[in-house]
Amino acid sequence: MDIVVSGIRSTGKLHLGNYFGALQNFVKMQHENHCYFFIADFHSLTTHPTPQDLHGSVKQVLAEYLACGLDPEVATLYVQSDIPEIPQLYLLLNMNAYMGELERCTSFKDKVRTQPNNVNAGLLTYPTLMAADIIIHKAHKVPVGKDQEQHLEMTRTFANRFNRLYNVDYFPEPVPYNFGKQLVKIPGLDGSGKMGKSEGNAIYLADDAETIRKKVMRAVTDSGPTAPNQKKPEAIQNLYTLMGVVSQPDTLKYYEEQYNNCTIRYGDMKKQLAEDIIAFTSPIRERIEAILSDNEYLRRVAKMGAEKARQSASKTLDEVRHIIGFREF
């Protein structure tokens, strides 16, 4: 079985885009590979160095992933900061990471522009921390989005550089885990692009019914079609795409026909879409709330995940230290 490592953001709640995107594939993947899923609370400090409630955010994310189907008995699900071997490997990798290559990283340059008053060392060395997260388990594959492809390429660079500098064949070269056509792109409610937290166009799995209704009713629409069977603008197609993943096929077919014969009433369609989203997300939201109220269960999950992750991480770190030349007296 391939070893797969994937990080989970520790800030923000999961939305429909997360659920129909990578998360459903994670749930399937955990039964086909040896998977490590970690909540990246160290990484969050690069952009939010003084969080108001870091523990609360981590707890929320852990509960949501469990509610959506990640099984701590099958996969290894842990909190990044519970694994002390990760920052130790991060330190060792930084000794052979060069300023020029770190400064050329696209995400670093973007952050310098967007947060000029918080250009910290952690931001600069984000790629080496990501590399440590991955190679601490000697991963073969990593699920990455488009914005993380350069970081994975740098991880391969650091892994290969370690092997070359110390004349060993130790770290495998991790490659992207390609979901192919299985990865569904869920649009936002603002009429363009994909659903996302930063875009402010998301419906969260933990949203209550009234919040969902308000969000959907504010979704962008137009004045309606002017000719039969005309092509839908992107904003309108977004509503139909959402309906395609949460509604019954007959419901989608009905509103397709309404659009094609120019009798569509967007208000009615959005009311139906909101109720279908509520019906879809309510069982998940109820599981999230139940898990969040069970602190003992969350504690057991986090402890078990840390113990399983440290078995792998401590072995790697011991071997890396030996390869470099650290010895006990």
Buried (B, 14 or more C-beta within 10 A) or exposed (E): EBBBBBBBBBBBBBBBBBBBBBBBBBBEBBEEBBBBBBBBBBBBBBBBEEBEEBEEBBBBBBBBBBBBBBEBEEBBBBBBBBBEBBBBBBEBBBEBBEEEEBEEBEBBEEBBEEEEEBEBEBBBBBBBBBBBBBBBBBBBBBBBEEEBEBBBEBBBBBBEBBBEEEEEEBBBEBBBBEBEEEBBEBBBBBBEEBBBBEBEBBBBBBBEBEEBBEBBBEBBBEEEBEEEEEEBBEBBBBBBBBBEBBBEEEBBEBBBEBBBEEEBEBEEBBBBBBBBBBEBBBEBBEBBEEBBEEEEBBEEBBEBBBEBBBEBBBBBBEEBBEBEEEEEE
